[in-house]
Amino acid sequence: MSVPGGLPTGPEKARAVRGMFDKIAGRYDLVNRVMTFGMDVGWRRRTVGELRLPGRAIVADLACGTGDLCTELVGAGYRAVGVDFSHGMLANATTFAPLVQADILRLPFADSAIDGATCGFALRNVTVLPDLFSETARVLRAGGRAAFLETAEPENPLMRAGHSLYFKQIVPLVGGALSDRDAYRYLPRSMAYLPSGADLMELLAAAGFGQVERIALGGGVAQLLVGTRR
């Protein structure tokens, strides 16, 4: 897919994303709650619920940030480990789960080493999305489950128009007031990196996942992609 001018790609994107999240880490959770009116809490709970793994399963949360999904995983009875390449995010973590600083495109796990994987709001931020899906498949055992939570655009035209206005105009103002304005100008624009829902499902299938499903959340402003490692 083509990316509009002004958005970084490749190594430049990786550097920009790492620096941005280091900068906004301290107030990242607060801004998320305000921007989503608290709906992100339920979306994370649904993400963990869709894993449907046995108790004590080992689940890696990819691009874990400050650890919200790790905390949900532990609360659901899983053994969680978080992975993120932003030192600032890990330094501001609020979870008791073990955390590792690493690039999620090169995970520090052996083949078939874990039972499940989650990833929240990071698909737009990786440099090569198919590589993330194939790397996730590599570390999952056969029958393991993955759940990727991400923003989306509603299909309903009226909701899509309202969401576009809110995401592109209001979010930068809220983010600027509570955190860093440049970062929250970039985050809405980063939607341009995302393939369509159908294309995301095809990428997951091509990486080695079966039973791939896309679930619309919050009236379509978020999406959950789940699949089982073949």
Accessible surface in RSA format (square Angstrom, percent):
REM  Atomic radii and reference values for relative SASA: ProtOr
REM  Chains: A
REM  Algorithm: Lee & Richards
REM  Probe-radius: 1.40
REM  Slices: 20
REM RES _ NUM      All-atoms   Total-Side   Main-Chain    Non-polar    All polar
REM                ABS   REL    ABS   REL    ABS   REL    ABS   REL    ABS   REL
RES MET A   1   139.65  72.3  57.18  37.8  82.47 196.4  74.26  63.1  65.39  86.6
RES SER A   2   105.12  88.8  81.29 108.5  23.83  54.9  53.87 114.7  51.25  71.8
RES VAL A   3    46.17  30.4  19.51  17.7  26.66  64.2  19.76  17.2  26.41  71.6
RES PRO A   4    76.87  56.0  62.28  56.8  14.59  53.0  75.31  62.2   1.56   9.7
RES GLY A   5    70.57  87.0   0.00   N/A  70.57  87.0  44.40 121.9  26.16  58.6
RES GLY A   6    71.84  88.6   0.00   N/A  71.84  88.6  37.47 102.8  34.37  77.0
RES LEU A   7    16.20   9.0   2.26   1.6  13.94  35.0   2.75   1.9  13.45  36.2
RES PRO A   8    20.68  15.1  14.77  13.5   5.91  21.5  20.41  16.9   0.27   1.7
RES THR A   9    80.25  57.1  73.34  74.4   6.90  16.5  40.78  54.8  39.47  59.7
RES GLY A  10    26.01  32.1   0.00   N/A  26.01  32.1  22.00  60.4   4.01   9.0
RES PRO A  11   101.51  74.0  95.15  86.7   6.35  23.1 100.70  83.1   0.81   5.0
RES GLU A  12   103.35  59.3 101.70  76.9   1.66   3.9  29.87  57.8  73.48  60.0
RES LYS A  13     7.67   3.7   7.67   4.7   0.00   0.0   2.13   1.9   5.54   5.9
RES ALA A  14    29.01  26.7  27.55  42.5   1.45   3.3  29.01  40.8   0.00   0.0
RES ARG A  15   160.86  67.5 149.64  76.3  11.22  26.7  76.59 104.7  84.27  51.1
RES ALA A  16    47.90  44.0  30.64  47.3  17.27  39.3  42.98  60.5   4.92  13.0
RES VAL A  17     3.48   2.3   2.95   2.7   0.53   1.3   3.48   3.0   0.00   0.0
RES ARG A  18    96.76  40.6  96.76  49.3   0.00   0.0  29.57  40.4  67.19  40.7
RES GLY A  19    36.98  45.6   0.00   N/A  36.98  45.6  32.48  89.1   4.51  10.1
RES MET A  20    21.03  10.9  14.52   9.6   6.51  15.5  16.02  13.6   5.01   6.6
RES PHE A  21    22.75  11.4  22.75  14.1   0.00   0.0  22.75  13.8   0.00   0.0
RES ASP A  22    57.87  40.5  41.90  41.7  15.97  37.8  20.07  47.2  37.80  37.7
RES LYS A  23   140.39  68.5 106.81  65.5  33.57  79.9  68.66  61.8  71.72  76.4
RES ILE A  24     1.78   1.0   0.00   0.0   1.78   4.3   1.78   1.3   0.00   0.0
RES ALA A  25     2.94   2.7   0.57   0.9   2.37   5.4   0.57   0.8   2.37   6.3
RES GLY A  26    59.12  72.9   0.00   N/A  59.12  72.9  22.05  60.5  37.07  83.0
RES ARG A  27   119.58  50.2 116.60  59.4   2.98   7.1  41.12  56.2  78.46  47.6
RES TYR A  28    29.05  13.6  28.93  16.5   0.12   0.3  12.67   9.5  16.37  20.2
RES ASP A  29    33.78  23.7  32.41  32.3   1.36   3.2  21.51  50.6  12.27  12.2
RES LEU A  30    74.74  41.6  67.23  48.1   7.51  18.9  71.86  50.5   2.88   7.7
RES VAL A  31     0.00   0.0   0.00   0.0   0.00   0.0   0.00   0.0   0.00   0.0
RES ASN A  32    13.45   9.3  13.45  13.0   0.00   0.0   1.73   4.2  11.72  11.3
RES ARG A  33    74.23  31.2  70.86  36.1   3.37   8.0  38.67  52.9  35.56  21.6
RES VAL A  34    63.32  41.7  54.14  49.0   9.18  22.1  60.39  52.5   2.93   7.9
RES MET A  35    23.98  12.4  20.14  13.3   3.84   9.2  20.20  17.2   3.78   5.0
RES THR A  36    23.72  16.9  20.93  21.2   2.79   6.6  23.72  31.9   0.00   0.0
RES PHE A  37   153.71  76.9 120.64  74.7  33.07  86.0 130.59  79.2  23.12  66.2
RES GLY A  38    30.73  37.9   0.00   N/A  30.73  37.9  20.22  55.5  10.52  23.6
RES MET A  39    82.24  42.6  73.75  48.8   8.49  20.2  54.36  46.2  27.87  36.9
RES ASP A  40     0.76   0.5   0.76   0.8   0.00   0.0   0.76   1.8   0.00   0.0
RES VAL A  41    49.08  32.3  47.41  42.9   1.67   4.0  49.08  42.6   0.00   0.0
RES GLY A  42    35.22  43.4   0.00   N/A  35.22  43.4  27.39  75.2   7.83  17.5
RES TRP A  43    22.38   9.0  22.25  10.8   0.13   0.3  16.77   8.9   5.61   9.1
RES ARG A  44    16.78   7.0  16.78   8.6   0.00   0.0   3.78   5.2  13.00   7.9
RES ARG A  45   135.33  56.8 131.88  67.2   3.45   8.2  61.04  83.4  74.29  45.0
RES ARG A  46   102.50  43.0  96.26  49.1   6.25  14.9  38.23  52.2  64.28  39.0
RES THR A  47     0.00   0.0   0.00   0.0   0.00   0.0   0.00   0.0   0.00   0.0
RES VAL A  48     7.42   4.9   6.46   5.8   0.96   2.3   6.46   5.6   0.96   2.6
RES GLY A  49    48.43  59.7   0.00   N/A  48.43  59.7  35.66  97.9  12.77  28.6
RES GLU A  50    11.98   6.9  11.27   8.5   0.71   1.7   0.20   0.4  11.78   9.6
RES LEU A  51     0.62   0.3   0.23   0.2   0.39   1.0   0.62   0.4   0.00   0.0
RES ARG A  52   163.48  68.6 125.86  64.2  37.61  89.6  63.83  87.2  99.65  60.4
RES LEU A  53    20.85  11.6   4.47   3.2  16.38  41.2   5.82   4.1  15.03  40.4
RES PRO A  54    92.04  67.1  78.96  72.0  13.08  47.5  91.28  75.4   0.76   4.7
RES GLY A  55    58.75  72.5   0.00   N/A  58.75  72.5  29.09  79.8  29.66  66.4
RES ARG A  56   152.82  64.2 151.13  77.0   1.69   4.0  64.80  88.6  88.02  53.3
RES ALA A  57     7.59   7.0   1.87   2.9   5.72  13.0   7.53  10.6   0.06   0.2
RES ILE A  58    58.40  33.2  58.40  43.5   0.00   0.0  58.40  42.1   0.00   0.0
RES VAL A  59     0.00   0.0   0.00   0.0   0.00   0.0   0.00   0.0   0.00   0.0
RES ALA A  60     0.00   0.0   0.00   0.0   0.00   0.0   0.00   0.0   0.00   0.0
RES ASP A  61     1.70   1.2   1.70   1.7   0.00   0.0   0.00   0.0   1.70   1.7
RES LEU A  62     0.38   0.2   0.38   0.3   0.00   0.0   0.38   0.3   0.00   0.0
RES ALA A  63    27.44  25.2  16.89  26.1  10.55  24.0  17.58  24.8   9.86  26.1
RES CYS A  64     9.95   7.5   0.00   0.0   9.95  23.4   1.24   3.1   8.71   9.4
RES GLY A  65     8.56  10.6   0.00   N/A   8.56  10.6   8.56  23.5   0.00   0.0
RES THR A  66     5.24   3.7   3.53   3.6   1.71   4.1   2.02   2.7   3.22   4.9
RES GLY A  67     0.09   0.1   0.00   N/A   0.09   0.1   0.00   0.0   0.09   0.2
RES ASP A  68    25.61  17.9  21.59  21.5   4.02   9.5  10.51  24.7  15.10  15.1
RES LEU A  69     5.62   3.1   4.56   3.3   1.06   2.7   4.56   3.2   1.06   2.9
RES CYS A  70     0.00   0.0   0.00   0.0   0.00   0.0   0.00   0.0   0.00   0.0
RES THR A  71    71.98  51.2  68.10  69.0   3.88   9.2  65.91  88.5   6.07   9.2
RES GLU A  72    42.56  24.4  37.38  28.3   5.17  12.3   7.91  15.3  34.65  28.3
RES LEU A  73     0.00   0.0   0.00   0.0   0.00   0.0   0.00   0.0   0.00   0.0
RES VAL A  74    77.39  50.9  67.72  61.3   9.67  23.3  67.72  58.8   9.67  26.2
RES GLY A  75    71.09  87.7   0.00   N/A  71.09  87.7  37.38 102.6  33.71  75.5
RES ALA A  76    56.50  52.0  20.87  32.2  35.63  81.1  33.60  47.3  22.90  60.7
RES GLY A  77    33.64  41.5   0.00   N/A  33.64  41.5  32.16  88.3   1.48   3.3
RES TYR A  78    18.66   8.7  13.67   7.8   5.00  13.0   2.91   2.2  15.75  19.4
RES ARG A  79   108.29  45.5 102.21  52.1   6.07  14.5  37.26  50.9  71.03  43.0
RES ALA A  80     7.93   7.3   0.00   0.0   7.93  18.0   0.61   0.9   7.31  19.4
RES VAL A  81    21.34  14.0  21.34  19.3   0.00   0.0  21.34  18.5   0.00   0.0
RES GLY A  82     0.00   0.0   0.00   N/A   0.00   0.0   0.00   0.0   0.00   0.0
RES VAL A  83     0.00   0.0   0.00   0.0   0.00   0.0   0.00   0.0   0.00   0.0
RES ASP A  84    11.63   8.1  10.90  10.8   0.73   1.7   0.73   1.7  10.90  10.9
RES PHE A  85    38.69  19.4  36.38  22.5   2.31   6.0  36.38  22.1   2.31   6.6
RES SER A  86     0.55   0.5   0.55   0.7   0.00   0.0   0.55   1.2   0.00   0.0
RES HIS A  87   116.62  63.7 116.18  80.8   0.43   1.1  83.05  85.6  33.57  39.1
RES GLY A  88    11.81  14.6   0.00   N/A  11.81  14.6  11.36  31.2   0.46   1.0
RES MET A  89     3.38   1.7   3.38   2.2   0.00   0.0   3.38   2.9   0.00   0.0
RES LEU A  90    27.82  15.5  17.22  12.3  10.60  26.7  17.48  12.3  10.34  27.8
RES ALA A  91    71.77  66.0  28.84  44.5  42.93  97.7  40.59  57.2  31.18  82.6
RES ASN A  92    63.66  43.9  50.94  49.2  12.72  30.6  10.35  24.9  53.31  51.5
RES ALA A  93    31.09  28.6   5.36   8.3  25.73  58.5   5.36   7.6  25.73  68.2
RES THR A  94    94.21  67.0  64.41  65.3  29.80  71.0  65.86  88.5  28.35  42.9
RES THR A  95    19.72  14.0   1.45   1.5  18.27  43.5   1.44   1.9  18.27  27.6
RES PHE A  96   212.88 106.5 179.94 111.5  32.93  85.7 185.13 112.2  27.75  79.4
RES ALA A  97    10.57   9.7   0.14   0.2  10.44  23.7   4.16   5.9   6.41  17.0
RES PRO A  98    87.28  63.6  76.09  69.4  11.18  40.7  87.28  72.1   0.00   0.0
RES LEU A  99    53.67  29.9  21.30  15.2  32.38  81.4  21.30  15.0  32.38  87.1
RES VAL A 100    52.29  34.4  49.05  44.4   3.24   7.8  52.29  45.4   0.00   0.0
RES GLN A 101    93.60  52.3  65.01  47.5  28.59  68.1  24.52  52.2  69.07  52.4
RES ALA A 102    20.28  18.6  10.87  16.8   9.41  21.4  20.24  28.5   0.04   0.1
RES ASP A 103    38.95  27.3  33.27  33.1   5.67  13.4  11.21  26.4  27.73  27.7
RES ILE A 104    13.28   7.6  11.93   8.9   1.35   3.2  11.93   8.6   1.35   3.7
RES LEU A 105    29.51  16.4  18.51  13.2  11.00  27.6  18.51  13.0  11.00  29.6
RES ARG A 106   169.67  71.2 155.70  79.4  13.97  33.3  71.42  97.6  98.26  59.5
RES LEU A 107     9.95   5.5   0.00   0.0   9.95  25.0   0.00   0.0   9.95  26.8
RES PRO A 108    71.10  51.8  33.75  30.8  37.35 135.8  49.73  41.1  21.36 132.8
RES PHE A 109    39.20  19.6  26.70  16.5  12.50  32.5  33.56  20.3   5.63  16.1
RES ALA A 110    72.13  66.3  55.67  85.9  16.47  37.5  65.56  92.3   6.57  17.4
RES ASP A 111    97.14  68.0  80.19  79.8  16.95  40.1  27.12  63.8  70.03  69.8
RES SER A 112    67.72  57.2  50.21  67.0  17.51  40.3  22.40  47.7  45.32  63.5
RES ALA A 113    47.85  44.0  19.36  29.9  28.49  64.8  28.83  40.6  19.02  50.4
RES ILE A 114     6.32   3.6   4.78   3.6   1.54   3.7   6.24   4.5   0.08   0.2
RES ASP A 115    27.96  19.6  27.96  27.8   0.00   0.0   1.78   4.2  26.18  26.1
RES GLY A 116     0.00   0.0   0.00   N/A   0.00   0.0   0.00   0.0   0.00   0.0
RES ALA A 117     0.83   0.8   0.71   1.1   0.12   0.3   0.71   1.0   0.12   0.3
RES THR A 118     1.07   0.8   0.00   0.0   1.07   2.5   1.07   1.4   0.00   0.0
RES CYS A 119     0.59   0.4   0.25   0.3   0.33   0.8   0.05   0.1   0.54   0.6
RES GLY A 120    14.37  17.7   0.00   N/A  14.37  17.7   3.72  10.2  10.65  23.9
RES PHE A 121    21.83  10.9  16.42  10.2   5.41  14.1  16.42  10.0   5.41  15.5
RES ALA A 122     5.70   5.2   5.64   8.7   0.06   0.1   5.64   7.9   0.06   0.2
RES LEU A 123     4.02   2.2   0.02   0.0   4.00  10.1   0.02   0.0   4.00  10.8
RES ARG A 124    13.27   5.6  13.13   6.7   0.14   0.3   0.14   0.2  13.13   8.0
RES ASN A 125    15.52  10.7  10.17   9.8   5.35  12.9   7.26  17.5   8.26   8.0
RES VAL A 126    15.89  10.5   6.99   6.3   8.90  21.4  12.31  10.7   3.58   9.7
RES THR A 127    47.78  34.0  20.99  21.3  26.79  63.8  11.07  14.9  36.71  55.5
RES VAL A 128    66.74  43.9  64.24  58.2   2.50   6.0  66.74  58.0   0.00   0.0
RES LEU A 129    18.67  10.4  14.55  10.4   4.11  10.3  14.55  10.2   4.11  11.1
RES PRO A 130    62.74  45.7  60.05  54.7   2.69   9.8  61.14  50.5   1.60   9.9
RES ASP A 131    66.75  46.8  65.60  65.3   1.15   2.7  10.50  24.7  56.25  56.1
RES LEU A 132     0.00   0.0   0.00   0.0   0.00   0.0   0.00   0.0   0.00   0.0
RES PHE A 133     0.00   0.0   0.00   0.0   0.00   0.0   0.00   0.0   0.00   0.0
RES SER A 134    55.20  46.6  49.14  65.6   6.06  14.0  35.46  75.5  19.74  27.7
RES GLU A 135    22.01  12.6  20.48  15.5   1.53   3.6   3.94   7.6  18.08  14.8
RES THR A 136     0.01   0.0   0.01   0.0   0.00   0.0   0.01   0.0   0.00   0.0
RES ALA A 137     2.09   1.9   2.03   3.1   0.06   0.1   2.03   2.9   0.06   0.1
RES ARG A 138    75.78  31.8  66.74  34.0   9.05  21.5  53.09  72.6  22.69  13.8
RES VAL A 139     0.28   0.2   0.28   0.3   0.00   0.0   0.28   0.2   0.00   0.0
RES LEU A 140     2.28   1.3   0.00   0.0   2.28   5.7   0.00   0.0   2.28   6.1
RES ARG A 141    75.92  31.9  75.86  38.7   0.07   0.2  40.85  55.8  35.07  21.3
RES ALA A 142    75.69  69.6  56.33  86.9  19.36  44.0  57.02  80.3  18.67  49.5
RES GLY A 143    35.29  43.5   0.00   N/A  35.29  43.5  23.07  63.3  12.22  27.4
RES GLY A 144     0.00   0.0   0.00   N/A   0.00   0.0   0.00   0.0   0.00   0.0
RES ARG A 145    23.20   9.7  23.20  11.8   0.00   0.0  13.56  18.5   9.64   5.8
RES ALA A 146     1.17   1.1   0.49   0.7   0.69   1.6   0.49   0.7   0.69   1.8
RES ALA A 147     0.57   0.5   0.28   0.4   0.29   0.7   0.28   0.4   0.29   0.8
RES PHE A 148     1.60   0.8   1.60   1.0   0.00   0.0   1.60   1.0   0.00   0.0
RES LEU A 149     0.18   0.1   0.00   0.0   0.18   0.5   0.00   0.0   0.18   0.5
RES GLU A 150     0.00   0.0   0.00   0.0   0.00   0.0   0.00   0.0   0.00   0.0
RES THR A 151    18.62  13.2  18.62  18.9   0.00   0.0  18.62  25.0   0.00   0.0
RES ALA A 152     3.83   3.5   1.20   1.8   2.63   6.0   3.83   5.4   0.00   0.0
RES GLU A 153    93.25  53.5  78.51  59.4  14.74  35.1  18.76  36.3  74.49  60.8
RES PRO A 154     1.41   1.0   0.13   0.1   1.28   4.7   0.45   0.4   0.96   6.0
RES GLU A 155   142.47  81.8 125.83  95.2  16.64  39.6  57.04 110.3  85.43  69.8
RES ASN A 156    76.58  52.8  67.70  65.4   8.89  21.4  20.12  48.4  56.47  54.6
RES PRO A 157    91.20  66.5  85.45  77.9   5.75  20.9  86.15  71.1   5.05  31.4
RES LEU A 158   151.97  84.6 142.87 102.2   9.10  22.9 143.61 100.9   8.36  22.5
RES MET A 159    86.00  44.5  76.24  50.5   9.75  23.2  58.72  49.9  27.28  36.1
RES ARG A 160    94.37  39.6  94.29  48.1   0.08   0.2  26.05  35.6  68.32  41.4
RES ALA A 161    63.11  58.0  48.62  75.0  14.49  33.0  57.27  80.7   5.83  15.5
RES GLY A 162    40.06  49.4   0.00   N/A  40.06  49.4  34.75  95.4   5.30  11.9
RES HIS A 163    24.75  13.5  17.57  12.2   7.19  18.4  15.35  15.8   9.41  10.9
RES SER A 164    35.66  30.1  32.82  43.8   2.84   6.5  21.17  45.1  14.50  20.3
RES LEU A 165   113.58  63.3 108.41  77.6   5.17  13.0 113.25  79.5   0.33   0.9
RES TYR A 166    57.59  26.9  56.84  32.3   0.75   1.9  54.31  40.8   3.27   4.0
RES PHE A 167    25.63  12.8  25.63  15.9   0.00   0.0  25.63  15.5   0.00   0.0
RES LYS A 168   118.87  58.0 105.09  64.5  13.78  32.8  58.87  53.0  60.00  63.9
RES GLN A 169   103.81  58.0  98.85  72.2   4.96  11.8  19.78  42.1  84.03  63.7
RES ILE A 170    70.68  40.2  70.68  52.7   0.00   0.0  70.68  50.9   0.00   0.0
RES VAL A 171     2.32   1.5   2.32   2.1   0.00   0.0   2.32   2.0   0.00   0.0
RES PRO A 172    13.26   9.7  13.26  12.1   0.00   0.0  13.26  11.0   0.00   0.0
RES LEU A 173    99.77  55.6  91.99  65.8   7.78  19.6  94.03  66.0   5.74  15.4
RES VAL A 174    34.93  23.0  31.17  28.2   3.76   9.1  34.93  30.3   0.00   0.0
RES GLY A 175     0.00   0.0   0.00   N/A   0.00   0.0   0.00   0.0   0.00   0.0
RES GLY A 176    24.71  30.5   0.00   N/A  24.71  30.5   5.24  14.4  19.47  43.6
RES ALA A 177    85.89  79.0  44.91  69.3  40.98  93.2  56.47  79.5  29.41  77.9
RES LEU A 178    47.02  26.2  43.82  31.4   3.20   8.0  45.13  31.7   1.89   5.1
RES SER A 179    37.18  31.4   3.63   4.8  33.55  77.3   7.99  17.0  29.19  40.9
RES ASP A 180    33.26  23.3  30.15  30.0   3.11   7.4   8.77  20.6  24.50  24.4
RES ARG A 181   118.74  49.9 113.42  57.8   5.33  12.7  34.12  46.6  84.62  51.3
RES ASP A 182    94.12  65.9  88.07  87.7   6.06  14.3  26.91  63.3  67.22  67.0
RES ALA A 183     4.47   4.1   0.85   1.3   3.62   8.2   4.14   5.8   0.33   0.9
RES TYR A 184     0.52   0.2   0.52   0.3   0.00   0.0   0.52   0.4   0.00   0.0
RES ARG A 185   114.91  48.2 111.57  56.9   3.34   7.9  37.83  51.7  77.08  46.7
RES TYR A 186    30.92  14.4  29.22  16.6   1.70   4.4  30.74  23.1   0.18   0.2
RES LEU A 187    16.39   9.1  16.39  11.7   0.00   0.0  16.39  11.5   0.00   0.0
RES PRO A 188     6.19   4.5   2.83   2.6   3.36  12.2   3.04   2.5   3.15  19.6
RES ARG A 189   117.18  49.2 105.99  54.0  11.19  26.6  57.18  78.1  60.00  36.4
RES SER A 190     0.00   0.0   0.00   0.0   0.00   0.0   0.00   0.0   0.00   0.0
RES MET A 191    27.07  14.0  20.06  13.3   7.00  16.7  20.35  17.3   6.72   8.9
RES ALA A 192    31.24  28.7  15.17  23.4  16.07  36.6  28.05  39.5   3.19   8.5
RES TYR A 193    21.92  10.2  10.87   6.2  11.06  28.8  11.33   8.5  10.60  13.1
RES LEU A 194    19.61  10.9   6.26   4.5  13.36  33.6   6.26   4.4  13.35  35.9
RES PRO A 195    25.31  18.4  15.80  14.4   9.50  34.6  19.79  16.3   5.52  34.3
RES SER A 196    63.63  53.8  46.02  61.4  17.61  40.6  53.13 113.1  10.50  14.7
RES GLY A 197    15.41  19.0   0.00   N/A  15.41  19.0   3.76  10.3  11.65  26.1
RES ALA A 198    66.11  60.8  55.60  85.8  10.52  23.9  59.20  83.4   6.91  18.3
RES ASP A 199    67.28  47.1  66.67  66.4   0.61   1.4  11.13  26.2  56.16  56.0
RES LEU A 200     0.00   0.0   0.00   0.0   0.00   0.0   0.00   0.0   0.00   0.0
RES MET A 201    59.67  30.9  58.14  38.5   1.53   3.6  43.78  37.2  15.89  21.1
RES GLU A 202   117.87  67.7 110.58  83.7   7.29  17.4  42.52  82.3  75.35  61.5
RES LEU A 203    48.29  26.9  45.78  32.8   2.51   6.3  45.80  32.2   2.49   6.7
RES LEU A 204     0.41   0.2   0.41   0.3   0.00   0.0   0.41   0.3   0.00   0.0
RES ALA A 205    39.74  36.5  37.57  58.0   2.17   4.9  37.93  53.4   1.81   4.8
RES ALA A 206    91.11  83.8  47.59  73.4  43.52  99.0  60.41  85.1  30.70  81.3
RES ALA A 207    21.66  19.9   2.62   4.0  19.04  43.3  10.84  15.3  10.82  28.7
RES GLY A 208    10.72  13.2   0.00   N/A  10.72  13.2  10.72  29.4   0.00   0.0
RES PHE A 209     0.44   0.2   0.08   0.0   0.36   0.9   0.08   0.0   0.36   1.0
RES GLY A 210    15.34  18.9   0.00   N/A  15.34  18.9  15.34  42.1   0.00   0.0
RES GLN A 211   143.81  80.4 111.20  81.3  32.61  77.6  54.76 116.6  89.05  67.5
RES VAL A 212    32.08  21.1   9.24   8.4  22.84  55.0   9.24   8.0  22.84  62.0
RES GLU A 213    80.82  46.4  79.38  60.1   1.44   3.4  26.27  50.8  54.55  44.5
RES ARG A 214    71.94  30.2  46.76  23.8  25.18  60.0  10.44  14.3  61.50  37.3
RES ILE A 215    21.01  12.0  17.67  13.2   3.34   8.0  21.01  15.1   0.00   0.0
RES ALA A 216    64.00  58.8  39.68  61.2  24.32  55.3  39.75  56.0  24.25  64.2
RES LEU A 217    14.35   8.0  11.40   8.2   2.95   7.4  14.35  10.1   0.00   0.0
RES GLY A 218    32.10  39.6   0.00   N/A  32.10  39.6  15.58  42.7  16.52  37.0
RES GLY A 219    53.09  65.5   0.00   N/A  53.09  65.5  32.76  89.9  20.34  45.5
RES GLY A 220     9.78  12.1   0.00   N/A   9.78  12.1   9.11  25.0   0.68   1.5
RES VAL A 221    27.37  18.0  24.25  22.0   3.12   7.5  24.25  21.1   3.12   8.5
RES ALA A 222     0.60   0.6   0.00   0.0   0.60   1.4   0.00   0.0   0.60   1.6
RES GLN A 223     5.40   3.0   5.40   3.9   0.00   0.0   0.00   0.0   5.40   4.1
RES LEU A 224     0.00   0.0   0.00   0.0   0.00   0.0   0.00   0.0   0.00   0.0
RES LEU A 225     0.00   0.0   0.00   0.0   0.00   0.0   0.00   0.0   0.00   0.0
RES VAL A 226     0.97   0.6   0.95   0.9   0.02   0.0   0.97   0.8   0.00   0.0
RES GLY A 227     0.80   1.0   0.00   N/A   0.80   1.0   0.09   0.2   0.72   1.6
RES THR A 228    20.05  14.3  19.72  20.0   0.33   0.8  18.18  24.4   1.88   2.8
RES ARG A 229    62.20  26.1  59.71  30.4   2.49   5.9   1.82   2.5  60.38  36.6
RES ARG A 230   152.00  63.8 112.81  57.5  39.19  93.3  87.43 119.5  64.57  39.1
END  Absolute sums over single chains surface
CHAIN  1 A    10117.5       7656.4       2461.1       5992.2       4125.3
END  Absolute sums over all chains
TOTAL         10117.5       7656.4       2461.1       5992.2       4125.3
